Structures are given as C-alpha cells and as structure tokens.
Amino acid sequence: MIKEEERLKRLKLIVNSLSEKPGCYQYLDSNGRVIYVGKAKNLKRRVSSYFNNSAKNRKTEILVSKIQDIKYIIVPSDEDALLLENNLIKKYKPFYNILLKDDKSYPSMCVTNEYLPRVFKTRNIDKKQGTYYGPFSHQGTLNAMIDLINKLYKVRLCKKPITKDGIEEGRYNDCMYHHIKKCNAPCLGLQSREEYLQQISDIKEILSGNTRNLCSKLMDEMMECAANEDFIKAESIKQKYILAKEFDEKSRVITSTNQNIDVFTIEVDENRAFVNYMHVTNGCINQAFTFEYKKKLDETKEEILSLAIVEMRERYGSKSKEIVLPFDIDIKLKDVEIIIPRAGDKKKLLLLSETNVRQFRTDALKQADKLNPDQRNINILKELQHKLKLDKIPMRIECFDNSNIMGQDAVAGCVVFIGGKKSKNDYRKYNIKSVIGPDDYASMREVVYRKYTRSIEESTPLPDLIITDGGKGQMEVVRSVIEDELQLNIPIAGLAKDNHHRTNQLLFGFPQKVIGIEMDSPLFRLLTQIQDEVHRFAITFHKSKRIKHTRESELDSIKGIGDATKKSLLKQFKSVEQIKKANIEELEKVVGKAKAAIIAQAFDIKK
C-alpha cells in the first residue's frame, strides 16, 4: 500500500510539472515498455484527467495501475501532435492503444524504373523497383483496369533486363509475346522508346484514376489525325478512345467534380471500430478499404477517426486537399479542408462509404457469430443489459404464460433461457388451483407465487430477469408478488402485442416505459423466440389436458373397470351409448361375466 501511494505521488509530481502546450505523452510500465501513447492540445490538462477519480472508467483504472513513468514530447501544433502520435504508435505498438487489424495484403500495380518499364500486379512493395499504384481492395476493379491496359497498349511482358546498349547491339531475340501480338518488340527496335514511354505515361494516368484526362487526350489526337487525313491512325485511336470512355463511365461515381477527395466513415461496437476509407480521383474511386480497429480504452468515434485519417493518408500516400467526414472532428491538417456535406455529390460519396462500412461490420459480426455462437448470445444479452440498465448480464431469463378456454382446463407454463439458449430441464408446468373462471391476472399471481416460494424454500437459482407474455397489467401482477409479497429484487419486463397480435414493444420499469429495439435486430429475435417458446409450451400443456379431459367417459367412474377393459369395450361397441344398449350376453363375450355384471349394474342393463 505504501509503495502504491509513493507511485501515485511520484506520478502526480510529473503531471504537475507538465507543460500546457501541445504534445504527445507516453506511459511506461515497470519494465520500461511504452504501454500507451496519446496526444493533447494541453499536455498537463489531458494527462491530469487520467488521475482524476471522477473521470475514470474500469479500463482506464487498469491502465493507470500499470503506469510507472511518464514521458512527453512538446510539439509546435495540434497537427504535429497527431502525426507524432501516429509514428510513436507504429514504433512502439503499445498494448493499450487501439490497434489496426490488418491481416490482408491487397495487390498493387507496379510500373518499373527500367529503360523499357514493365507493368505488373504485385503484393510485394519495393520502392526502389518502381512506382506503385494502389493497393486495390476490389479485385474486379483491378482486373478491369488490367484488361483495359492490355487492350489499349502492348507493353512488354518479359522479365529480362533491357538496356539501350543491348538494343543498339542487337543482343535480343524475337520472342513468343511478339509472335502472338502482345508486344510491339521495342527490344528489337520495332517500336521507338519515345512511343513506348508515351504508352507508359498513359498507363500511369489510368492507374491514377485519370481516365477522363486520357479520354480528352485521345480525342485531341484522333481529331488531329482526321484533320491530317490520316484516317487509319484516327480509327485506331478511336477504338482506344471508345474503350477508355466505357471504362471511365463504368468506374465513375460522381460526374461533376475533377477534385481529389478522401472520404472517411466509421462504425463502432463495444470492442471494435470499423473505418472505411475511399480515395476519389476525377470522379472515380480508385482506392476503397475498410479496416477494423480493436478498442482498448473506450475510445470515442472522434478519437479513432482522427488516428485513422492520419494513418490511412500516410499509408496510401494521399495528398488530397479535401476530406469528407460524417461529423466534425477536432483536428487540423495543413492545407486540408474538412467537409461535412449536407447534399450533392459529396453527400452521395459519404453515403456510399457508410454503406460499405456498415456492410463490412455486418459481415465481420456474422463471421464472429459462426466461429463463436455462444459469444454471440452473450453480446445480445449485454445489449439487453445496456438497454434495461441492469446491474448484471441477464444470463438466466424466465418467462411465464397462461392458457385456458373460458376458464376451463386453466394452466400456465414457465420457460427458462440460460445464456440465450433454451434450458428445457428447467421448464415448469402448472395446473391453476385457486382461480375459478377466466382470470389471467389471478392465474399469473398464483403461478409466480408458487414458483418463487418454492425456489426460496429449495434454494434453487433465481432469474436475472423475468419476462411476462403481456403488457402493463401482467407486469404489475408479477411485481406485486416479487417485491411486495416475497421481498425479492428481480427485474421485470413485459412483451406487448399490437392490434394484429404481433409483438411490437418491450416494456420495462414502474411506471412502465417502452424500450426502443429495432424489429430486425438479433435482440428482438431472441425476445420473440422466448415469447413464442413460452406460448407454445403453455398451449401444448393446455391441449394435452383438454384432450385428456374430453376423452374421459362414464366408464372411468365405474369402480373395477380399468383402461384395458374400457378400450376393449369401446373397440367393440364404438361408444358408451352403444354399450348401454347392449345386453348382458354381448358384454360377457367381450369382458367376461364378472366385469359384465359390474357394467350392467352401473348402466342398469337388464338381462
């Protein structure tokens, strides 16, 4: 305890001496490892907040308990702090910082630095080899681009090194690619280097997303050839123009801007964040990625998005002067304008990015559910806990329902779900004993009292949540038994139906309030599954009792006549009325003299 007091005292001395200027701070553990890196406009104020008890949550408390030393770096501006934070996180990979889950290697296109450059797809980046374009997250887009390049141009496909001296000295032989007309053989001097490099320049425009510029250039060349009456060349250029134009129109998302724009959107859940990044060049999306971040300290959307913007722009070499976002964030980047669009083309791009990030999140959750279905149920129950503001996850849920017809054969059922799954061994059936006539409230009162009185007596588990298959009235009946009579503290919810007898509301609290749940959500599906199950269970019990009741006959009241005798008689005579009409001899043939005499006496059958 003394050591802990000394640690906090020493850290607070460091905090009190911090500058109020912008900068980055680093928390170190007992081994001198950097466990967290953060940025701040005001270093002293930001770091002090970690040691303010009123501002700490559980995760922050754990982090603070590990801190043994604090280092910091003062920088000139907020932007510098943001950039420095990104570099320090990449350098130290601190345990408590959000981490990018990047387990994919997307392909890029490389244009080599050779005398006669090559163009090829690769996943390995070596900046010394050439210029790289991409990476490309969508394989179809990349393949369409490669297909366009192959149709427009015939750049060399061989990997042998080609030099100026080698061409002049005739060192190279004719190859297969030239024979199948996939290469114009610049290595043999059959195509000039100037023309070849012009093709490479056009390819770079395509890979940069500047197909609009290429179309304009091809149109000018075609018109110039036509003016010079070089119609054969004009026709050849026209075919290239048509291909480039078709590709441009298919790949275009917006048509009214020539700007280069970065678009970012974000979706978060309890432990993860998903950020979509789109880079738009001349109206075409030439880069689009969604990345998953693992949250460590309940970081806000704004904090995560700020880090993602810096990381993505650096990673993919973006120099865009405009960044489109769904909401404002408290960062400033030099010569960059942040836009939150309300309408128009940029709003359409933002909506497209949001669609992508939501779909990615949905797919990631589905994949996680398949790998760990139990965790999926726990996540749903955590959501229910959050919506109802419960003290703990409702691992054990019990639900009640009554069933009767005009008060006849009244029964009730209780189903139990543990961890979001049916626990059929814990299901219970109840015959209503104290209620006469159709009184659902009184029936519910009896069943709930019997159920939990016995649970208390036998020390069996009590539920974390009780759900009634009914609205406010049923909830109040259950509450009066649980709280007023039994003095138990168990949360109570109710599932209410609309005019079409479809469940449409979750009620909670006293006075009851409607808890908002999307009707296509996993949580709503779990609640309706519980409701359907208790309804099925109670109805099935009621039907079995009613069938048994209707099958009872006057034969059941005759002492000495068992089920076997009754079956034999009904098989022979078909009904009790026919048995009554039979004579003693006919009865004796079926059941013998002794039982025939008993039946004859009961039904007053004469010999």
C-alpha positions as CSV (number, residue, x, y, z in Angstrom):
1,M,0.0,0.0,0.0
2,I,2.9,2.3,0.8
3,K,4.5,1.6,-2.5
4,E,1.3,2.3,-4.3
5,E,1.0,5.7,-2.5
6,E,4.6,6.5,-3.4
7,R,3.9,5.6,-7.1
8,L,0.9,7.9,-7.4
9,K,2.7,10.7,-5.5
10,R,5.7,10.5,-7.9
11,L,3.4,10.4,-11.0
12,K,1.4,13.4,-9.8
13,L,4.6,15.3,-9.3
14,I,5.4,14.6,-13.0
15,V,1.9,15.6,-14.0
16,N,2.1,18.9,-12.1
17,S,5.3,19.8,-13.9
18,L,3.9,19.2,-17.4
19,S,3.7,22.0,-20.0
20,E,0.3,23.3,-21.1
21,K,1.5,23.2,-24.7
22,P,0.5,20.7,-27.4
23,G,2.4,17.4,-27.4
24,C,2.5,13.6,-27.1
25,Y,2.7,11.7,-23.8
26,Q,3.9,8.1,-23.2
27,Y,3.1,5.9,-20.3
28,L,5.7,3.3,-19.3
29,D,5.3,0.2,-17.2
30,S,7.7,-1.3,-14.6
31,N,9.9,-2.8,-17.4
32,G,10.3,0.5,-19.2
33,R,7.9,-0.6,-22.0
34,V,5.7,2.0,-23.6
35,I,2.2,0.8,-22.9
36,Y,0.2,3.8,-24.1
37,V,0.8,6.8,-26.4
38,G,-1.6,9.8,-26.5
39,K,-1.8,13.3,-28.0
40,A,-3.0,16.5,-26.4
41,K,-3.6,20.2,-27.1
42,N,-2.8,20.8,-23.5
43,L,-0.4,18.1,-22.1
44,K,-1.0,19.0,-18.4
45,R,-4.8,19.0,-18.6
46,R,-5.0,15.8,-20.7
47,V,-2.6,13.7,-18.6
48,S,-4.2,15.0,-15.3
49,S,-7.6,13.6,-16.4
50,Y,-6.2,10.1,-16.1
51,F,-5.6,10.6,-12.4
52,N,-9.0,12.2,-11.7
53,N,-11.1,9.6,-10.0
54,S,-14.4,11.0,-11.2
55,A,-13.4,10.7,-14.8
56,K,-12.0,7.2,-14.8
57,N,-13.7,4.1,-16.0
58,R,-12.7,0.5,-15.3
59,K,-10.4,0.2,-18.4
60,T,-8.7,3.5,-17.5
61,E,-8.2,2.3,-13.9
62,I,-6.4,-0.8,-15.2
63,L,-4.1,1.3,-17.4
64,V,-3.3,3.8,-14.6
65,S,-2.4,0.9,-12.3
66,K,0.3,-0.2,-14.7
67,I,2.0,3.3,-15.2
68,Q,5.4,3.6,-13.6
69,D,6.7,6.6,-15.5
70,I,5.5,9.3,-17.9
71,K,7.5,10.7,-20.8
72,Y,6.3,13.6,-23.1
73,I,7.3,15.5,-26.2
74,I,6.2,19.1,-26.8
75,V,5.4,20.0,-30.5
76,P,4.5,23.3,-32.2
77,S,0.9,22.4,-33.2
78,D,-2.0,20.1,-32.8
79,E,-1.3,18.6,-36.3
80,D,2.3,17.8,-35.3
81,A,1.0,16.1,-32.1
82,L,-1.4,14.0,-34.3
83,L,1.4,13.0,-36.7
84,L,3.8,12.2,-33.9
85,E,1.3,10.1,-32.1
86,N,0.8,8.0,-35.2
87,N,4.5,7.5,-35.6
88,L,5.0,6.6,-31.9
89,I,2.1,4.1,-32.0
90,K,3.7,2.4,-35.1
91,K,7.1,2.4,-33.5
92,Y,6.2,1.0,-30.0
93,K,2.9,-0.8,-30.7
94,P,1.6,0.0,-27.2
95,F,-0.7,-2.6,-25.6
96,Y,-3.4,-0.1,-24.6
97,N,-3.6,1.8,-27.8
98,I,-6.2,0.9,-30.5
99,L,-4.6,-1.3,-33.0
100,L,-5.3,-1.8,-36.6
101,K,-6.2,-5.3,-37.6
102,D,-4.6,-5.5,-40.9
103,D,-4.3,-9.2,-41.9
104,K,-4.9,-8.6,-45.6
105,S,-2.3,-7.9,-48.3
106,Y,-4.1,-6.1,-51.1
107,P,-2.5,-6.1,-54.6
108,S,-0.9,-3.0,-56.2
109,M,0.2,-2.2,-59.7
110,C,3.9,-1.6,-60.3
111,V,5.5,0.4,-63.1
112,T,9.2,-0.3,-63.0
113,N,12.1,2.1,-63.4
114,E,13.7,0.1,-66.2
115,Y,14.8,1.5,-69.6
116,L,11.7,-0.1,-71.1
117,P,9.4,-0.2,-68.0
118,R,7.2,-3.2,-67.2
119,V,3.7,-3.1,-65.7
120,F,2.5,-5.9,-63.4
121,K,0.4,-6.7,-60.4
122,T,2.1,-7.5,-57.1
123,R,1.6,-7.7,-53.3
124,N,5.3,-7.0,-52.5
125,I,6.3,-3.4,-52.3
126,D,9.9,-2.4,-53.1
127,K,10.0,1.4,-53.7
128,K,13.4,1.0,-55.4
129,Q,12.0,-1.1,-58.1
130,G,9.5,1.4,-59.4
131,T,6.3,3.4,-58.8
132,Y,3.4,1.7,-57.1
133,Y,-0.3,2.4,-57.6
134,G,-3.0,1.2,-55.2
135,P,-3.4,-1.0,-53.3
136,F,-6.7,-2.1,-54.8
137,S,-9.2,-3.6,-52.4
138,H,-11.7,-4.7,-55.1
139,Q,-10.3,-7.5,-57.3
140,G,-12.9,-6.9,-60.0
141,T,-11.9,-3.2,-60.4
142,L,-8.2,-4.1,-60.7
143,N,-8.9,-6.8,-63.2
144,A,-11.0,-4.4,-65.3
145,M,-8.1,-1.9,-65.2
146,I,-5.6,-4.5,-66.3
147,D,-7.9,-5.7,-69.1
148,L,-8.2,-2.1,-70.3
149,I,-4.4,-1.6,-70.3
150,N,-3.9,-4.8,-72.2
151,K,-6.5,-3.8,-74.9
152,L,-5.1,-0.3,-75.3
153,Y,-1.4,-0.9,-75.1
154,K,1.1,-3.7,-75.8
155,V,3.8,-3.2,-73.2
156,R,6.4,-5.9,-72.8
157,L,5.6,-8.9,-70.6
158,C,9.1,-10.5,-70.4
159,K,11.2,-10.1,-67.3
160,K,14.6,-9.9,-68.9
161,P,16.6,-6.7,-68.4
162,I,16.6,-4.5,-71.5
163,T,19.3,-1.8,-71.9
164,K,19.9,0.9,-74.5
165,D,23.2,-0.7,-75.5
166,G,21.6,-4.1,-75.7
167,I,19.1,-2.8,-78.3
168,E,21.7,-1.0,-80.3
169,E,24.0,-4.0,-80.4
170,G,21.1,-6.4,-81.3
171,R,21.6,-8.7,-78.3
172,Y,17.9,-9.6,-78.0
173,N,16.0,-12.3,-80.0
174,D,12.4,-12.3,-81.2
175,C,10.1,-13.9,-78.5
176,M,6.8,-15.6,-78.2
177,Y,5.0,-12.4,-77.0
178,H,5.8,-10.6,-80.2
179,H,4.6,-13.5,-82.3
180,I,1.2,-13.7,-80.6
181,K,0.9,-9.9,-81.0
182,K,1.0,-9.0,-77.3
183,C,4.2,-6.9,-77.6
184,N,5.4,-4.5,-80.2
185,A,9.1,-5.6,-79.6
186,P,10.8,-2.3,-78.7
187,C,13.8,-4.5,-77.7
188,L,14.2,-5.3,-81.4
189,G,13.8,-1.6,-82.4
190,L,10.4,-2.3,-83.9
191,Q,8.9,0.4,-81.6
192,S,10.6,3.6,-80.6
193,R,11.4,4.2,-77.0
194,E,9.6,7.5,-77.2
195,E,6.4,5.9,-78.3
196,Y,6.7,3.1,-75.7
197,L,7.3,5.7,-72.9
198,Q,4.2,7.6,-74.1
199,Q,2.2,4.4,-73.6
200,I,3.6,4.0,-70.1
201,S,2.6,7.6,-69.4
202,D,-1.0,6.8,-70.5
203,I,-1.0,3.7,-68.3
204,K,0.1,5.8,-65.3
205,E,-2.9,8.1,-65.9
206,I,-5.2,5.1,-65.9
207,L,-3.7,3.7,-62.7
208,S,-4.0,7.1,-61.1
209,G,-7.7,7.1,-61.9
210,N,-7.3,9.9,-64.5
211,T,-9.2,8.2,-67.3
212,R,-11.0,11.4,-68.0
213,N,-7.7,13.1,-68.9
214,L,-6.8,10.2,-71.1
215,C,-10.1,10.3,-73.0
216,S,-9.6,14.0,-73.6
217,K,-6.1,13.4,-74.9
218,L,-7.2,10.6,-77.2
219,M,-9.9,12.7,-78.6
220,D,-7.5,15.5,-79.4
221,E,-5.1,13.0,-81.1
222,M,-8.0,11.5,-83.1
223,M,-9.2,14.9,-84.3
224,E,-5.6,15.9,-85.3
225,C,-5.2,12.7,-87.3
226,A,-8.5,13.2,-89.0
227,A,-7.6,16.8,-89.9
228,N,-4.4,15.5,-91.5
229,E,-6.4,12.8,-93.3
230,D,-4.6,10.0,-91.5
231,F,-7.8,8.1,-91.2
232,I,-6.2,4.7,-90.5
233,K,-4.4,6.1,-87.4
234,A,-7.5,8.1,-86.5
235,E,-9.6,4.9,-86.5
236,S,-7.0,3.1,-84.3
237,I,-7.1,5.9,-81.8
238,K,-10.9,6.0,-81.9
239,Q,-11.1,2.4,-80.8
240,K,-8.8,3.2,-77.9
241,Y,-11.0,6.2,-77.1
242,I,-14.2,4.1,-77.0
243,L,-12.5,1.5,-74.6
244,A,-11.3,4.3,-72.3
245,K,-14.6,6.1,-72.3
246,E,-16.5,2.9,-71.5
247,F,-14.2,2.2,-68.6
248,D,-14.4,5.8,-67.4
249,E,-18.2,5.7,-67.3
250,K,-18.4,2.3,-65.6
251,S,-16.0,3.3,-62.9
252,R,-17.3,6.9,-62.3
253,V,-19.2,7.5,-59.2
254,I,-19.8,11.3,-59.5
255,T,-19.5,13.4,-62.6
256,S,-19.4,17.0,-61.5
257,T,-16.0,17.2,-60.0
258,N,-12.4,16.8,-61.0
259,Q,-11.1,17.1,-57.5
260,N,-9.1,14.5,-55.5
261,I,-11.1,13.7,-52.3
262,D,-10.6,11.5,-49.3
263,V,-13.8,10.1,-47.7
264,F,-13.9,8.5,-44.2
265,T,-16.8,6.9,-42.3
266,I,-16.9,4.9,-39.0
267,E,-19.0,2.3,-37.2
268,V,-18.3,1.1,-33.7
269,D,-19.4,-1.5,-31.3
270,E,-18.4,-2.4,-27.8
271,N,-14.8,-3.6,-28.5
272,R,-14.2,-2.7,-32.2
273,A,-14.3,0.1,-34.6
274,F,-14.6,-0.1,-38.4
275,V,-13.3,2.7,-40.6
276,N,-14.0,2.9,-44.4
277,Y,-11.6,5.0,-46.5
278,M,-12.3,5.9,-50.1
279,H,-10.0,7.9,-52.3
280,V,-11.7,9.6,-55.2
281,T,-9.8,11.0,-58.2
282,N,-11.5,12.8,-61.0
283,G,-14.9,11.4,-60.0
284,C,-13.6,7.8,-59.9
285,I,-13.0,5.7,-56.7
286,N,-9.5,4.2,-57.2
287,Q,-9.0,3.1,-53.6
288,A,-11.5,1.8,-51.1
289,F,-10.8,0.0,-47.9
290,T,-12.5,-0.9,-44.6
291,F,-10.3,-1.6,-41.7
292,E,-11.0,-3.0,-38.2
293,Y,-9.6,-1.4,-35.1
294,K,-9.5,-3.1,-31.7
295,K,-10.6,-0.7,-29.0
296,K,-8.7,-0.7,-25.7
297,L,-9.9,2.2,-23.5
298,D,-13.5,3.1,-24.7
299,E,-12.1,5.5,-27.3
300,T,-14.7,7.8,-28.9
301,K,-15.5,7.8,-32.6
302,E,-13.8,11.2,-32.9
303,E,-10.5,9.8,-31.4
304,I,-10.5,6.7,-33.6
305,L,-11.3,8.6,-36.7
306,S,-8.6,11.1,-36.1
307,L,-6.0,8.4,-35.8
308,A,-7.4,6.6,-38.9
309,I,-7.2,9.7,-41.1
310,V,-3.6,10.2,-40.4
311,E,-2.7,6.6,-40.7
312,M,-4.6,5.9,-44.0
313,R,-3.4,9.1,-45.7
314,E,0.2,8.3,-44.8
315,R,-0.1,4.6,-45.8
316,Y,-1.6,5.3,-49.2
317,G,0.2,8.5,-50.0
318,S,-2.8,10.7,-50.2
319,K,-2.3,14.4,-50.9
320,S,-6.0,15.3,-51.2
321,K,-6.8,18.8,-50.1
322,E,-10.4,17.8,-49.1
323,I,-11.5,15.2,-46.6
324,V,-15.2,14.3,-46.4
325,L,-16.5,13.2,-43.0
326,P,-19.8,12.3,-41.4
327,F,-19.2,14.7,-38.4
328,D,-16.7,17.3,-37.4
329,I,-13.5,16.3,-35.5
330,D,-11.1,18.4,-33.5
331,I,-8.0,18.2,-35.7
332,K,-6.4,20.5,-38.2
333,L,-4.2,19.3,-41.1
334,K,-2.1,21.8,-43.0
335,D,-3.7,22.9,-46.4
336,V,-6.5,20.4,-45.9
337,E,-10.2,21.3,-45.7
338,I,-12.6,19.1,-43.8
339,I,-16.1,19.0,-45.2
340,I,-19.3,17.6,-43.6
341,P,-21.7,17.6,-46.7
342,R,-25.4,18.0,-46.4
343,A,-26.3,17.4,-50.0
344,G,-24.9,16.9,-53.5
345,D,-22.2,14.7,-54.9
346,K,-20.0,14.6,-51.8
347,K,-23.0,13.6,-49.7
348,K,-23.6,10.7,-52.1
349,L,-19.9,9.6,-51.7
350,L,-20.4,9.8,-47.9
351,L,-23.5,7.6,-48.1
352,L,-21.6,5.1,-50.3
353,S,-18.8,5.0,-47.8
354,E,-21.3,4.5,-44.9
355,T,-22.9,1.6,-46.8
356,N,-19.6,-0.1,-47.2
357,V,-18.5,0.3,-43.6
358,R,-21.9,-1.0,-42.3
359,Q,-21.8,-4.0,-44.6
360,F,-18.2,-4.8,-43.5
361,R,-19.3,-4.6,-39.8
362,T,-22.3,-6.8,-40.5
363,D,-20.1,-9.4,-42.3
364,A,-17.5,-9.3,-39.5
365,L,-20.2,-9.9,-36.9
366,K,-21.7,-12.7,-38.9
367,Q,-18.3,-14.4,-39.2
368,A,-17.6,-14.0,-35.5
369,D,-21.0,-15.5,-34.7
370,K,-20.3,-18.5,-36.8
371,L,-16.9,-19.0,-35.1
372,N,-18.3,-18.5,-31.6
373,P,-22.1,-18.7,-31.4
374,D,-22.0,-18.6,-27.5
375,Q,-20.3,-15.3,-27.6
376,R,-22.9,-14.0,-30.0
377,N,-25.6,-14.8,-27.4
378,I,-23.6,-13.1,-24.7
379,N,-23.3,-10.0,-26.8
380,I,-27.0,-9.9,-27.3
381,L,-27.6,-10.3,-23.6
382,K,-25.1,-7.5,-23.0
383,E,-27.1,-5.3,-25.3
384,L,-30.3,-6.2,-23.3
385,Q,-28.4,-5.3,-20.1
386,H,-27.4,-2.0,-21.6
387,K,-30.9,-1.1,-22.8
388,L,-32.6,-2.0,-19.5
389,K,-29.7,-0.6,-17.4
390,L,-29.4,-3.8,-15.4
391,D,-26.7,-4.3,-12.8
392,K,-25.5,-7.6,-14.4
393,I,-26.0,-9.5,-17.7
394,P,-29.4,-11.3,-17.6
395,M,-27.9,-14.8,-18.1
396,R,-31.0,-16.5,-16.7
397,I,-34.3,-15.3,-18.1
398,E,-37.6,-16.8,-17.1
399,C,-40.9,-16.2,-18.9
400,F,-44.5,-17.0,-18.0
401,D,-47.7,-17.5,-19.9
402,N,-51.3,-18.7,-19.1
403,S,-53.6,-20.8,-21.3
404,N,-57.3,-21.7,-20.9
405,I,-60.6,-21.6,-22.8
406,M,-63.2,-19.6,-20.9
407,G,-61.5,-20.6,-17.6
408,Q,-61.7,-24.4,-18.4
409,D,-58.6,-26.5,-18.0
410,A,-56.6,-23.4,-16.9
411,V,-52.8,-24.0,-16.9
412,A,-49.6,-21.9,-17.0
413,G,-46.1,-22.5,-18.2
414,C,-42.6,-21.2,-17.3
415,V,-39.7,-21.4,-19.7
416,V,-36.1,-20.7,-18.9
417,F,-33.3,-19.4,-21.1
418,I,-29.7,-19.6,-19.8
419,G,-27.1,-17.8,-21.8
420,G,-29.6,-17.0,-24.6
421,K,-30.4,-20.7,-25.1
422,K,-33.3,-22.9,-24.0
423,S,-32.9,-24.8,-20.7
424,K,-35.7,-27.4,-21.1
425,N,-34.8,-29.2,-17.9
426,D,-35.8,-26.1,-16.0
427,Y,-39.2,-25.7,-17.8
428,R,-42.2,-26.0,-15.4
429,K,-46.0,-26.7,-15.9
430,Y,-48.7,-25.5,-13.6
431,N,-52.3,-26.5,-13.1
432,I,-54.2,-23.5,-11.9
433,K,-55.7,-24.4,-8.5
434,S,-57.1,-21.3,-6.8
435,V,-58.7,-19.4,-9.7
436,I,-62.3,-20.0,-10.9
437,G,-63.2,-18.7,-14.3
438,P,-61.0,-16.8,-16.9
439,D,-58.8,-14.6,-14.8
440,D,-55.4,-14.3,-16.3
441,Y,-54.1,-11.8,-13.7
442,A,-55.1,-14.1,-10.8
443,S,-53.7,-17.1,-12.6
444,M,-50.4,-15.3,-13.1
445,R,-50.3,-14.2,-9.4
446,E,-50.8,-17.9,-8.3
447,V,-48.1,-19.3,-10.6
448,V,-45.5,-16.7,-9.9
449,Y,-46.1,-17.0,-6.1
450,R,-45.8,-20.8,-6.2
451,K,-42.7,-20.8,-8.5
452,Y,-40.6,-18.4,-6.4
453,T,-41.8,-19.5,-3.0
454,R,-40.6,-23.0,-3.9
455,S,-37.3,-21.5,-5.3
456,I,-36.7,-19.8,-2.0
457,E,-37.5,-22.9,0.0
458,E,-35.3,-25.2,-2.1
459,S,-32.6,-22.6,-2.7
460,T,-32.8,-23.1,-6.4
461,P,-31.4,-20.3,-8.7
462,L,-33.5,-17.2,-9.2
463,P,-33.7,-15.4,-12.6
464,D,-31.7,-12.3,-13.5
465,L,-34.8,-11.1,-15.5
466,I,-38.5,-12.1,-15.5
467,I,-40.4,-11.6,-18.7
468,T,-44.2,-11.7,-18.9
469,D,-46.1,-12.5,-22.1
470,G,-48.3,-9.5,-21.7
471,G,-48.4,-5.8,-21.1
472,K,-48.6,-3.4,-18.1
473,G,-51.2,-5.4,-16.2
474,Q,-49.3,-8.6,-16.2
475,M,-46.1,-6.8,-15.2
476,E,-47.8,-5.2,-12.2
477,V,-49.2,-8.5,-11.0
478,V,-45.7,-10.1,-11.1
479,R,-44.2,-7.0,-9.4
480,S,-46.6,-7.2,-6.5
481,V,-45.8,-10.8,-5.9
482,I,-42.0,-10.5,-6.3
483,E,-41.4,-7.2,-4.5
484,D,-44.4,-6.8,-2.1
485,E,-45.0,-10.3,-1.0
486,L,-41.7,-12.2,-1.5
487,Q,-39.4,-9.2,-0.9
488,L,-37.2,-10.2,-3.9
489,N,-35.3,-7.8,-6.2
490,I,-35.7,-9.3,-9.7
491,P,-36.0,-7.0,-12.8
492,I,-39.4,-7.5,-14.6
493,A,-40.1,-6.8,-18.3
494,G,-43.1,-7.3,-20.5
495,L,-43.7,-8.1,-24.2
496,A,-46.7,-6.3,-25.5
497,K,-48.5,-7.0,-28.8
498,D,-50.2,-4.7,-31.3
499,N,-53.8,-4.9,-32.7
500,H,-52.7,-7.7,-35.0
501,H,-51.4,-9.8,-32.1
502,R,-47.8,-9.2,-33.2
503,T,-45.1,-8.4,-30.6
504,N,-44.0,-4.8,-31.1
505,Q,-42.9,-3.5,-27.7
506,L,-40.6,-4.3,-24.8
507,L,-41.8,-2.7,-21.6
508,F,-39.6,-2.1,-18.5
509,G,-39.7,-0.3,-15.3
510,F,-42.5,1.0,-13.0
511,P,-44.1,3.1,-14.3
512,Q,-43.6,1.1,-17.5
513,K,-41.7,2.6,-20.4
514,V,-41.2,1.4,-23.9
515,I,-37.6,0.3,-24.6
516,G,-36.6,1.0,-28.2
517,I,-35.5,-2.1,-30.1
518,E,-35.2,-2.5,-33.9
519,M,-37.6,-5.2,-35.0
520,D,-35.0,-6.8,-37.3
521,S,-32.2,-6.9,-34.6
522,P,-30.8,-10.1,-33.0
523,L,-32.1,-8.9,-29.6
524,F,-35.7,-8.6,-30.8
525,R,-35.4,-12.0,-32.4
526,L,-34.2,-13.5,-29.1
527,L,-37.1,-11.9,-27.2
528,T,-39.7,-13.1,-29.7
529,Q,-38.1,-16.6,-29.5
530,I,-38.6,-16.6,-25.8
531,Q,-42.2,-15.4,-26.1
532,D,-43.0,-17.9,-28.8
533,E,-41.5,-20.7,-26.8
534,V,-43.5,-20.0,-23.6
535,H,-46.6,-19.6,-25.6
536,R,-46.0,-23.0,-27.4
537,F,-45.2,-24.6,-24.0
538,A,-48.3,-23.4,-22.3
539,I,-50.6,-24.1,-25.2
540,T,-49.2,-27.6,-25.6
541,F,-49.8,-28.4,-21.9
542,H,-53.4,-26.9,-22.1
543,K,-54.2,-29.0,-25.2
544,S,-53.0,-32.2,-23.7
545,K,-55.1,-31.6,-20.6
546,R,-58.1,-30.7,-22.6
547,I,-57.8,-33.8,-24.8
548,K,-57.4,-36.0,-21.7
549,H,-60.5,-34.3,-20.2
550,T,-62.6,-34.8,-23.3
551,R,-61.6,-38.4,-23.6
552,E,-62.9,-39.2,-20.1
553,S,-66.2,-41.1,-20.1
554,E,-68.8,-42.7,-17.8
555,L,-66.7,-45.8,-17.8
556,D,-64.0,-44.0,-15.9
557,S,-66.3,-43.6,-12.9
558,I,-67.1,-47.3,-12.6
559,K,-65.1,-48.9,-9.9
560,G,-63.3,-52.1,-11.1
561,I,-63.2,-51.1,-14.8
562,G,-59.7,-50.2,-15.9
563,D,-58.2,-48.8,-19.1
564,A,-57.8,-52.2,-20.8
565,T,-61.4,-53.1,-20.2
566,K,-62.5,-49.7,-21.4
567,K,-60.5,-50.0,-24.6
568,S,-61.9,-53.5,-25.3
569,L,-65.5,-52.2,-24.8
570,L,-65.1,-49.1,-27.0
571,K,-63.3,-51.1,-29.7
572,Q,-66.3,-53.5,-29.9
573,F,-69.2,-51.1,-29.3
574,K,-67.7,-47.8,-30.6
575,S,-69.4,-45.6,-27.9
576,V,-70.7,-45.6,-24.4
577,E,-74.3,-45.2,-25.7
578,Q,-73.9,-48.4,-27.7
579,I,-72.5,-50.2,-24.6
580,K,-75.7,-49.1,-22.7
581,K,-77.9,-50.6,-25.4
582,A,-76.1,-54.0,-25.4
583,N,-77.4,-57.0,-23.4
584,I,-75.5,-58.9,-20.7
585,E,-74.6,-61.7,-23.1
586,E,-72.9,-59.4,-25.5
587,L,-70.9,-57.7,-22.7
588,E,-69.8,-61.1,-21.3
589,K,-68.4,-62.1,-24.7
590,V,-66.0,-59.0,-24.6
591,V,-65.1,-58.7,-20.9
592,G,-66.3,-61.8,-19.1
593,K,-69.1,-62.4,-16.6
594,A,-67.7,-60.6,-13.6
595,K,-67.0,-57.3,-15.3
596,A,-70.1,-57.6,-17.4
597,A,-72.1,-57.8,-14.2
598,I,-70.4,-54.6,-12.8
599,I,-71.1,-52.7,-16.1
600,A,-74.7,-53.9,-16.2
601,Q,-75.3,-52.8,-12.7
602,A,-73.7,-49.4,-13.3
603,F,-75.7,-48.7,-16.5
604,D,-78.9,-50.6,-15.3
605,I,-78.7,-53.1,-18.1
606,K,-81.3,-55.8,-17.8
607,K,-80.7,-59.5,-18.6
